[in-house]
Amino acid sequence: MSSTLVCAAVGFAAGLVLRVPVERLVAGMSGVTVGVGVRLGRPAWPRVPVAPVLGVVTGGVFGLLAWRLGPGLDLLAFLLVAAAGVVLALVDIHTLRLPDSVIGVLLLAGLTLLGMEALALDDFDAYARALLGSLVLSTYHFGVAVCRRGSLGLGDVKLAAVLGLHLSWLGWHVLIAGALLSFACAGAAAVLLLATRRARLDTALPFGPHILVGALGGVLCGEQLVGAYAGW
């Protein structure tokens, strides 16, 4: 419980400063067009949340991850994804793009920290599974992006590689649940936007936030969800 509270406090403090990189990335990427020289229409999203809101959200996610995972280098890897995930989600919502620089750092950090944890635990099966899961999830998203052009971008594929690495570290059931929840969240959000007339059928919508929310759901309750589905 103490580690959970400490991580929640650290997450709150981290969230207070996340608005600065979000606004800088949004400002730097908002003028970039999507597709072949055409800016796609998208709903008018609200402004970036104020610092206390970001602090509460980030602190809550940090606390949940600490409660689920316990102390370890793998927890640090997941916390980095959580903090960067808040930034990535907001940038994607406002620009329909995911910055390669952030995703690249996350992938390198994940490979390093999970590799060190595997070495410390002498559990290289989990690390091998994580590498394979990263390849599987990114390949699947790449296939979706190719078969259904405009539904996903290469940034989503790269983010899937990062999340596949971390989810598979915890087990295949976590990866499966995270992937399914991400598409379920995207579908529910699209239906809601269509119902409230904030989007049309041809409106480009961000997918990055849904991948991240689905991944969090997979980490927190992936085993229970897959078990319940298998027993249904």
MARSEPA-151219 format. One line per 10 residues: for each residue x, y, z of N, C-alpha, C. Coordinates in nm, 2 decimals, decimal comma. Each point is the difference from the previous one (the first is absolute). Layout:
residues N
X:Y:Z:X:Y:Z:X:Y:Z ~ ...
***
This chain:
residues 232
0,08:-0,12:0,00:-0,08:0,12:0,00:0,09:0,13:0,00 ~ 0,11:-0,01:0,07:0,08:0,12:0,01:0,06:0,03:-0,14 ~ 0,05:-0,10:-0,07:0,06:0,02:-0,13:-0,11:0,05:-0,10 ~ -0,12:-0,04:0,02:-0,11:0,05:-0,09:-0,02:0,15:0,03 ~ -0,01:0,04:0,12:-0,01:0,14:0,03:0,11:0,08:-0,04 ~ 0,12:-0,05:0,01:0,12:0,08:-0,04:0,00:0,02:-0,15 ~ -0,04:-0,11:-0,08:0,00:0,01:-0,14:-0,11:0,09:-0,04 ~ -0,12:0,00:0,07:-0,10:0,09:-0,03:0,04:0,15:0,02 ~ 0,07:0,02:0,10:0,05:0,14:0,03:0,10:0,04:-0,11 ~ 0,09:-0,09:-0,03:0,10:0,03:-0,11:-0,07:0,03:-0,13
-0,11:-0,08:-0,03:-0,07:0,02:-0,12:-0,07:0,13:0,00 ~ -0,06:0,04:0,11:-0,06:0,13:0,01:0,09:0,11:-0,03 ~ 0,12:-0,01:0,06:0,11:0,11:-0,02:0,04:0,00:-0,15 ~ 0,01:-0,12:-0,06:0,04:-0,01:-0,14:-0,11:0,06:-0,09 ~ -0,12:-0,03:0,04:-0,11:0,05:-0,08:-0,01:0,16:0,00 ~ 0,04:0,06:0,10:0,00:0,15:0,01:0,08:0,06:-0,10 ~ 0,11:-0,07:-0,05:0,09:0,07:-0,10:-0,02:-0,05:-0,14 ~ -0,10:-0,10:-0,02:-0,01:-0,06:-0,13:-0,07:0,10:-0,10 ~ -0,07:0,10:0,05:-0,07:0,09:-0,09:0,10:0,07:-0,09 ~ 0,12:0,03:0,05:0,10:0,07:-0,08:0,04:-0,08:-0,12
0,05:-0,12:0,01:0,04:-0,08:-0,12:-0,12:-0,02:-0,09 ~ -0,12:-0,02:0,05:-0,12:-0,02:-0,08:-0,02:0,12:-0,09 ~ 0,00:0,12:0,06:-0,03:0,12:-0,08:0,11:0,03:-0,10 ~ 0,12:-0,03:0,03:0,11:0,02:-0,09:-0,01:-0,10:-0,12 ~ -0,03:-0,13:0,03:-0,01:-0,09:-0,11:-0,13:0,03:-0,08 ~ -0,11:0,04:0,06:-0,11:0,03:-0,08:0,02:0,12:-0,09 ~ 0,07:0,10:0,05:0,04:0,12:-0,08:0,09:-0,03:-0,11 ~ 0,09:-0,10:0,02:0,10:-0,04:-0,10:-0,06:-0,09:-0,11 ~ -0,11:-0,07:0,04:-0,05:-0,10:-0,10:-0,14:0,04:-0,05 ~ -0,06:0,10:0,05:-0,14:0,03:-0,04:0,00:0,06:-0,14
0,11:0,05:-0,06:0,00:0,05:-0,13:0,03:-0,11:-0,10 ~ 0,03:-0,12:0,04:0,03:-0,11:-0,09:-0,13:-0,06:-0,06 ~ 0,00:-0,02:-0,13:-0,12:-0,06:-0,06:0,00:-0,15:0,01 ~ -0,11:-0,06:-0,01:-0,02:-0,14:0,01:-0,04:-0,06:-0,13 ~ 0,07:-0,10:-0,05:-0,03:-0,05:-0,13:0,08:0,07:-0,11 ~ -0,05:0,00:-0,12:0,07:0,06:-0,11:-0,04:0,15:-0,01 ~ 0,07:0,08:0,08:-0,02:0,14:-0,01:-0,14:0,05:0,04 ~ -0,08:-0,08:0,07:-0,14:0,05:0,03:-0,02:-0,01:0,15 ~ -0,04:0,10:0,06:-0,03:0,00:0,14:-0,14:-0,06:0,02 ~ 0,00:-0,11:0,07:-0,13:-0,07:0,03:-0,08:0,07:0,10
-0,13:0,00:-0,02:-0,09:0,06:0,10:0,00:-0,08:0,13 ~ -0,02:0,07:0,11:-0,01:-0,07:0,13:-0,08:0,08:0,10 ~ -0,06:-0,06:0,10:-0,08:0,08:0,09:0,08:0,11:0,07 ~ -0,07:0,10:0,04:0,07:0,11:0,08:0,02:-0,04:0,14 ~ 0,12:-0,05:0,03:0,03:-0,05:0,13:0,02:0,11:0,10 ~ -0,02:-0,02:0,13:0,02:0,11:0,10:0,15:0,02:0,01 ~ 0,03:0,11:0,07:0,14:0,03:0,03:0,07:-0,11:0,09 ~ 0,13:0,01:0,00:0,07:-0,09:0,08:-0,04:0,02:0,15 ~ -0,03:-0,11:0,07:-0,04:0,02:0,14:0,10:0,07:0,09 ~ -0,04:0,07:0,10:0,09:0,07:0,09:0,08:-0,10:0,08
0,11:0,06:0,05:0,10:-0,09:0,07:-0,06:-0,08:0,11 ~ -0,08:0,05:0,09:-0,06:-0,09:0,11:-0,07:-0,12:-0,06 ~ -0,08:0,02:-0,11:-0,07:-0,11:-0,06:0,10:-0,11:-0,05 ~ 0,10:0,05:-0,07:0,10:-0,10:-0,05:0,07:-0,07:0,12 ~ 0,02:0,08:0,11:0,07:-0,06:0,12:-0,09:-0,11:0,06 ~ -0,13:0,02:0,01:-0,09:-0,10:0,05:-0,01:-0,12:-0,09 ~ -0,01:0,02:-0,13:0,00:-0,12:-0,09:0,12:-0,08:0,01 ~ 0,12:0,07:-0,01:0,13:-0,07:0,00:0,02:-0,07:0,13 ~ -0,03:0,07:0,11:0,01:-0,06:0,13:-0,08:-0,12:0,02 ~ -0,12:0,00:-0,05:-0,09:-0,11:0,01:0,05:-0,12:-0,08
0,05:0,02:-0,12:0,05:-0,11:-0,08:0,13:-0,06:0,07 ~ 0,09:0,09:0,05:0,12:-0,05:0,07:-0,04:-0,08:0,11 ~ -0,10:0,04:0,08:-0,04:-0,08:0,12:-0,05:-0,13:-0,04 ~ -0,09:-0,01:-0,10:-0,05:-0,13:-0,05:0,10:-0,09:-0,05 ~ 0,10:0,05:-0,07:0,11:-0,08:-0,05:0,08:-0,06:0,11 ~ 0,03:0,09:0,10:0,08:-0,05:0,12:-0,08:-0,11:0,07 ~ -0,13:0,02:0,02:-0,08:-0,10:0,07:0,00:-0,13:-0,08 ~ 0,00:0,01:-0,13:-0,01:-0,13:-0,08:0,14:-0,07:-0,01 ~ 0,10:0,08:-0,02:0,13:-0,06:-0,03:0,09:-0,02:0,12 ~ 0,00:0,09:0,09:0,10:-0,01:0,11:0,13:0,06:-0,04
0,09:0,01:0,10:0,13:0,06:-0,03:0,08:-0,08:-0,10 ~ 0,09:0,07:-0,08:0,08:-0,07:-0,10:0,03:0,09:-0,11 ~ 0,10:-0,04:-0,08:0,04:0,08:-0,12:-0,11:0,00:-0,10 ~ -0,08:-0,11:0,00:-0,11:0,00:-0,10:-0,11:0,10:0,04 ~ -0,02:0,03:0,13:-0,09:0,11:0,04:0,05:0,13:-0,05 ~ 0,13:0,02:0,00:0,06:0,13:-0,05:-0,03:0,01:-0,15 ~ 0,01:-0,11:-0,07:-0,02:0,00:-0,14:-0,15:0,04:-0,03 ~ -0,09:-0,06:0,08:-0,14:0,03:-0,02:-0,04:0,14:0,04 ~ 0,07:0,06:0,10:-0,03:0,13:0,04:0,05:0,10:-0,10 ~ 0,11:-0,03:-0,07:0,04:0,09:-0,11:-0,10:0,00:-0,11
-0,05:-0,12:-0,03:-0,10:0,00:-0,10:-0,13:0,08:0,04 ~ -0,03:-0,01:0,12:-0,12:0,07:0,05:0,01:0,15:-0,01 ~ 0,12:0,05:0,04:0,02:0,15:0,00:0,01:0,04:-0,15 ~ 0,07:-0,07:-0,08:0,01:0,04:-0,14:-0,13:-0,03:-0,07 ~ -0,08:-0,10:0,05:-0,13:-0,03:-0,07:-0,09:0,12:0,02 ~ 0,00:0,07:0,11:-0,09:0,12:0,02:0,04:0,10:-0,11 ~ 0,13:0,02:-0,02:0,04:0,10:-0,10:-0,04:-0,05:-0,14 ~ 0,03:-0,12:-0,03:-0,04:-0,06:-0,13:-0,14:0,01:-0,03 ~ -0,09:-0,03:0,09:-0,14:0,00:-0,02:-0,05:0,14:-0,03 ~ 0,05:0,10:0,08:-0,05:0,14:-0,02:0,05:0,05:-0,14
0,13:-0,03:-0,03:0,05:0,05:-0,13:-0,07:-0,07:-0,11 ~ -0,03:-0,13:0,01:-0,08:-0,06:-0,11:-0,14:0,05:-0,02 ~ -0,06:0,03:0,12:-0,14:0,06:-0,01:0,00:0,13:-0,07 ~ 0,10:0,08:0,02:0,00:0,14:-0,06:0,07:0,01:-0,14 ~ 0,08:-0,10:-0,03:0,08:0,01:-0,13:-0,02:-0,12:-0,09 ~ -0,06:-0,11:0,05:-0,01:-0,13:-0,07:0,13:-0,05:-0,04 ~ 0,10:0,02:0,08:0,14:-0,05:-0,02:0,06:-0,04:0,13 ~ 0,09:-0,09:0,00:0,08:-0,05:0,11:0,14:0,03:-0,02 ~ 0,07:0,08:0,08:0,14:0,03:-0,02:0,09:-0,12:0,01 ~ 0,08:-0,02:-0,10:0,10:-0,11:-0,01:0,10:0,01:0,12
0,04:0,12:0,03:0,10:0,02:0,10:-0,04:-0,06:0,14 ~ -0,13:0,02:0,04:-0,05:-0,05:0,12:-0,01:-0,15:0,00 ~ -0,05:-0,05:-0,11:-0,02:-0,15:-0,02:0,13:-0,07:0,00 ~ 0,10:0,06:-0,07:0,13:-0,06:-0,01:0,07:-0,01:0,14 ~ -0,01:0,10:0,08:0,05:0,00:0,14:-0,06:-0,11:0,08 ~ -0,14:-0,01:-0,01:-0,07:-0,10:0,07:0,04:-0,14:-0,03 ~ 0,02:-0,03:-0,13:0,04:-0,13:-0,05:0,14:-0,04:0,05 ~ 0,09:0,10:-0,01:0,14:-0,03:0,05:0,00:-0,02:0,15 ~ -0,08:0,09:0,08:0,00:-0,02:0,14:-0,07:-0,13:0,04 ~ -0,10:-0,04:-0,07:-0,07:-0,13:0,03:0,09:-0,12:-0,02
0,07:0,00:-0,12:0,09:-0,10:-0,03:0,11:-0,01:0,11 ~ 0,05:0,11:0,04:0,11:0,00:0,10:-0,05:-0,04:0,14 ~ -0,10:0,06:0,05:-0,05:-0,03:0,14:-0,05:-0,14:0,01 ~ -0,08:-0,04:-0,10:-0,05:-0,14:0,01:0,11:-0,10:-0,02 ~ 0,10:0,03:-0,08:0,11:-0,09:-0,01:0,08:-0,01:0,13 ~ 0,02:0,12:0,07:0,07:-0,01:0,13:-0,08:-0,07:0,10 ~ -0,14:0,01:0,00:-0,08:-0,07:0,09:0,00:-0,16:-0,03 ~ 0,01:-0,03:-0,13:0,01:-0,14:-0,03:0,13:-0,06:0,04 ~ 0,11:0,08:-0,01:0,13:-0,04:0,05:0,00:-0,02:0,15 ~ -0,06:0,09:0,07:-0,01:0,00:0,15:-0,08:-0,12:0,05
-0,11:-0,03:-0,07:-0,09:-0,11:0,03:0,04:-0,13:-0,06 ~ 0,10:0,00:-0,09:0,04:-0,12:-0,08:-0,12:-0,06:-0,07 ~ -0,08:0,09:-0,06:-0,13:-0,04:-0,07:0,00:0,05:-0,14 ~ 0,08:-0,06:-0,08:0,01:0,05:-0,14:-0,11:-0,05:-0,09 ~ -0,08:-0,09:0,05:-0,12:-0,04:-0,07:-0,10:0,11:-0,01 ~ -0,01:0,08:0,11:-0,09:0,11:0,00:0,05:0,11:-0,10 ~ 0,13:0,02:-0,01:0,06:0,10:-0,08:-0,02:-0,04:-0,15 ~ 0,02:-0,13:-0,03:-0,02:-0,05:-0,13:-0,15:0,02:-0,05 ~ -0,09:-0,03:0,10:-0,14:0,01:-0,03:-0,03:0,15:-0,03 ~ 0,06:0,09:0,08:-0,02:0,14:-0,02:0,04:0,05:-0,14
0,12:-0,05:-0,04:0,05:0,04:-0,14:-0,10:-0,06:-0,10 ~ -0,04:-0,12:0,01:-0,09:-0,06:-0,10:-0,14:0,07:0,01 ~ -0,04:0,04:0,12:-0,13:0,07:0,01:0,01:0,14:-0,07 ~ 0,11:0,06:0,01:0,02:0,13:-0,06:-0,01:-0,01:-0,15 ~ 0,06:-0,11:-0,06:-0,01:-0,02:-0,14:-0,14:-0,04:-0,05 ~ -0,06:-0,08:0,08:-0,14:-0,05:-0,03:-0,10:0,12:-0,01 ~ 0,00:0,08:0,11:-0,10:0,11:0,01:0,03:0,11:-0,11 ~ 0,13:0,03:-0,02:0,03:0,10:-0,10:-0,04:-0,05:-0,14 ~ 0,03:-0,13:-0,03:-0,03:-0,06:-0,13:-0,15:0,00:-0,02 ~ -0,08:-0,03:0,10:-0,14:0,00:-0,01:-0,05:0,14:-0,03
0,04:0,10:0,07:-0,04:0,14:-0,02:0,05:0,05:-0,14 ~ 0,11:-0,05:-0,05:0,05:0,04:-0,13:-0,09:-0,06:-0,10 ~ -0,05:-0,13:0,02:-0,09:-0,06:-0,09:-0,13:0,07:-0,01 ~ -0,05:0,05:0,11:-0,12:0,07:0,00:0,01:0,14:-0,07 ~ 0,12:0,06:0,02:0,03:0,13:-0,07:0,00:-0,02:-0,15 ~ 0,06:-0,11:-0,04:0,01:-0,02:-0,15:-0,14:-0,04:-0,06 ~ -0,07:-0,09:0,07:-0,12:-0,05:-0,05:-0,12:0,10:0,00 ~ 0,01:0,08:0,11:-0,11:0,11:0,01:0,07:0,13:0,01 ~ 0,04:0,05:-0,12:0,08:0,13:-0,01:-0,08:0,11:0,07 ~ 0,07:0,08:0,08:-0,05:0,11:0,07:-0,05:-0,03:0,14
-0,02:-0,13:0,03:-0,05:-0,04:0,13:0,11:0,02:0,11 ~ 0,12:-0,04:-0,04:0,12:0,01:0,09:0,11:0,07:-0,07 ~ 0,09:0,06:0,08:0,12:0,05:-0,06:0,13:-0,07:0,05 ~ 0,11:0,03:-0,06:0,13:-0,07:0,04:0,03:0,03:0,14 ~ -0,04:0,12:0,05:0,02:0,03:0,14:-0,07:-0,10:0,09 ~ -0,12:-0,04:-0,04:-0,07:-0,10:0,08:0,07:-0,13:0,00 ~ 0,06:-0,04:-0,12:0,07:-0,12:-0,01:0,12:0,00:0,09 ~ 0,07:0,11:0,00:0,12:0,01:0,09:-0,04:-0,01:0,15 ~ -0,10:0,07:0,03:-0,05:0,00:0,14:-0,04:-0,14:0,04 ~ -0,06:-0,08:-0,10:-0,04:-0,13:0,03:0,12:-0,09:0,03
0,11:0,03:-0,06:0,13:-0,08:0,02:0,04:0,02:0,15 ~ -0,01:0,13:0,05:0,04:0,03:0,13:-0,09:-0,07:0,10 ~ -0,13:0,01:-0,02:-0,10:-0,06:0,09:0,00:-0,15:-0,01 ~ 0,02:-0,05:-0,11:0,01:-0,15:-0,01:0,12:-0,05:0,08 ~ 0,11:0,07:0,00:0,11:-0,04:0,08:-0,03:-0,01:0,15 ~ -0,07:0,10:0,05:-0,03:0,01:0,14:-0,11:-0,10:0,04 ~ -0,11:0,00:-0,08:-0,11:-0,09:0,03:0,04:-0,15:0,00 ~ 0,08:-0,04:-0,10:0,04:-0,14:-0,01:0,10:-0,04:0,11 ~ 0,07:0,10:0,05:0,08:-0,03:0,12:-0,08:-0,06:0,11 ~ -0,12:0,05:0,02:-0,09:-0,05:0,10:-0,07:-0,13:-0,04
-0,01:-0,03:-0,13:-0,06:-0,12:-0,04:-0,09:0,02:-0,13 ~ -0,02:-0,11:-0,07:-0,08:0,01:-0,12:-0,14:0,04:0,02 ~ -0,06:-0,04:0,12:-0,13:0,04:0,03:-0,02:0,15:0,01 ~ 0,11:0,07:0,06:0,00:0,14:0,01:0,01:0,07:-0,14 ~ 0,08:-0,06:-0,09:0,01:0,06:-0,13:-0,14:-0,01:-0,07 ~ -0,06:-0,12:0,00:-0,13:-0,02:-0,07:-0,10:0,09:0,06 ~ -0,01:0,01:0,13:-0,10:0,09:0,06:0,02:0,15:-0,04 ~ 0,13:0,04:0,01:0,03:0,14:-0,03:-0,03:0,03:-0,15 ~ 0,02:-0,09:-0,09:-0,03:0,02:-0,14:-0,15:0,01:-0,02 ~ -0,07:-0,09:0,05:-0,15:0,00:-0,01:-0,06:0,12:0,06
0,05:0,04:0,12:-0,06:0,12:0,06:0,03:0,12:-0,07 ~ 0,11:0,01:-0,07:0,03:0,12:-0,08:-0,09:0,02:-0,11 ~ -0,04:-0,10:-0,07:-0,09:0,01:-0,11:-0,14:0,02:0,05 ~ -0,04:-0,06:0,12:-0,13:0,02:0,06:-0,01:0,15:0,04 ~ 0,10:0,06:0,06:0,00:0,14:0,04:-0,02:0,09:-0,12 ~ 0,08:-0,03:-0,11:-0,01:0,08:-0,12:-0,14:-0,01:-0,06 ~ -0,06:-0,12:-0,01:-0,13:-0,01:-0,05:-0,10:0,08:0,08 ~ 0,00:-0,01:0,13:-0,09:0,07:0,09:0,01:0,15:-0,02 ~ 0,13:0,05:0,00:0,02:0,14:-0,02:-0,05:0,05:-0,13 ~ 0,02:-0,08:-0,11:-0,05:0,04:-0,13:-0,16:0,01:0,00
-0,06:-0,10:0,06:-0,15:0,00:0,01:-0,05:0,12:0,07 ~ 0,07:0,03:0,11:-0,04:0,12:0,08:0,01:0,13:-0,07 ~ 0,11:0,01:-0,08:0,03:0,13:-0,07:-0,10:0,01:-0,12 ~ -0,03:-0,11:-0,06:-0,10:0,00:-0,11:-0,14:0,03:0,06 ~ -0,04:-0,06:0,11:-0,13:0,03:0,06:-0,02:0,14:0,05 ~ 0,11:0,06:0,04:0,00:0,14:0,04:0,03:0,10:-0,11 ~ 0,02:-0,05:-0,12:0,02:0,08:-0,12:0,13:0,08:0,01 ~ 0,10:-0,05:0,08:0,13:0,06:0,00:0,09:-0,06:-0,10 ~ -0,04:-0,10:-0,07:0,08:-0,06:-0,11:-0,10:-0,06:-0,10 ~ 0,06:-0,01:-0,12:-0,07:-0,07:-0,11:0,07:-0,13:-0,04
-0,06:-0,07:-0,09:0,06:-0,13:-0,03:0,14:0,02:-0,07 ~ 0,03:0,11:-0,06:0,12:0,02:-0,06:0,10:0,09:0,08 ~ -0,04:0,02:0,13:0,09:0,08:0,09:0,12:-0,08:0,05 ~ 0,12:0,05:-0,01:0,11:-0,07:0,05:0,01:0,02:0,15 ~ 0,01:-0,12:0,07:0,01:0,00:0,15:0,13:-0,06:0,05 ~ 0,05:0,05:0,11:0,12:-0,06:0,06:-0,02:-0,14:0,05 ~ 0,10:-0,09:-0,02:-0,01:-0,13:0,05:0,09:-0,02:0,12 ~ 0,11:0,08:0,01:0,10:-0,02:0,11:-0,06:0,00:0,14 ~ -0,09:0,09:0,03:-0,06:0,00:0,14:-0,07:-0,13:0,03 ~ -0,06:-0,06:-0,10:-0,08:-0,13:0,02:0,10:-0,12:0,02
0,11:0,01:-0,07:0,11:-0,11:0,02:0,05:0,01:0,15 ~ 0,02:0,12:0,04:0,05:0,02:0,14:-0,10:-0,04:0,10 ~ -0,12:0,04:-0,01:-0,11:-0,04:0,09:-0,02:-0,15:0,00 ~ 0,00:-0,06:-0,11:-0,01:-0,14:-0,01:0,11:-0,07:0,06 ~ 0,12:0,05:-0,01:0,12:-0,06:0,06:-0,01:0,01:0,15 ~ -0,04:0,11:0,05:-0,02:0,01:0,15:-0,11:-0,10:0,05 ~ -0,11:-0,01:-0,07:-0,10:-0,10:0,03:0,06:-0,14:0,00 ~ 0,08:-0,03:-0,10:0,06:-0,13:-0,01:0,09:-0,03:0,12 ~ 0,08:0,10:0,04:0,09:-0,02:0,11:-0,08:-0,02:0,13 ~ -0,11:0,07:0,02:-0,07:0,00:0,13:-0,09:-0,13:0,01
-0,06:-0,04:-0,11:-0,10:-0,10:0,01:0,00:-0,10:-0,12 ~ 0,12:-0,01:-0,07:0,00:-0,08:-0,11:-0,02:-0,15:0,03 ~ 0,06:-0,05:0,10:-0,01:-0,14:0,04:-0,15:-0,03:0,03 ~ -0,06:0,08:0,08:-0,14:-0,02:0,03:-0,09:0,00:-0,12 ~ 0,02:0,10:-0,09:-0,08:0,01:-0,12:0,01:-0,12:-0,09 ~ 0,13:-0,05:-0,03:0,02:-0,11:-0,08:-0,05:-0,13:0,06 ~ 0,01:-0,01:0,14:-0,05:-0,12:0,07:-0,15:0,00:-0,01 ~ -0,06:0,11:0,02:-0,15:0,01:-0,01:-0,05:-0,04:-0,14 ~ 0,07:0,05:-0,10:-0,04:-0,03:-0,14:0,02:-0,15:-0,03 ~ 0,11:-0,05:0,05:0,02:-0,14:-0,03:-0,10:-0,09:0,07
-0,05:0,04:0,12:-0,09:-0,08:0,07:-0,15:0,02:-0,03 ~ -0,02:0,10:-0,10:-0,14:0,03:-0,03:-0,06:-0,09:-0,10
***
